[in-house]
């Protein structure tokens, strides 16, 4: 099982990292029109709400459009996404260029919709100081087309509260692997 998870995590990381770091001309065909929507107060009222909503917006069955308009309402207009990948043979870390929310939607929508990608939170830790917070959120991702888990890891969210609602300023994630297991406090609770 661990071997499968590792192979699946590597596959998912390659898909996501490759998409985020590919030259712009290779992605000219893929552009997602993202509608402008007002934020739903239930999505952005608490730290837990905004993190939960971020998982919901990118998840869905095979052929089901992702909720990119809702997704955009969660993020600061200058949000950055960075997904790290580590070569399992050499240990070399690949740090792709950071991506905007539009870049992320453009580069991941196709495979998410085609395979029915769904990501769910396993557990989280919140570190808050006044109007700023960092959330470590462990996750598990799978494709509905196969039903198999293809990725596990930890998302790190940086958030701020503007007096009315929470905003995600950045998301950085790393995959689980033998030398980088999900910490015990972020394992799913029975």
Secondary structure as UniProt FT lines:
FT   HELIX           2..21
FT   HELIX           24..27
FT   TURN            28..29
FT   HELIX           41..44
FT   HELIX           47..58
FT   TURN            62..63
FT   HELIX           68..72
FT   TURN            73..74
FT   STRAND          75..86
FT   TURN            88..90
FT   STRAND          93..95
FT   HELIX           101..115
FT   STRAND          117..129
FT   TURN            130..131
FT   STRAND          132..143
FT   TURN            144..146
FT   STRAND          149..161
FT   STRAND          166..175
FT   TURN            178..179
FT   HELIX           184..186
//
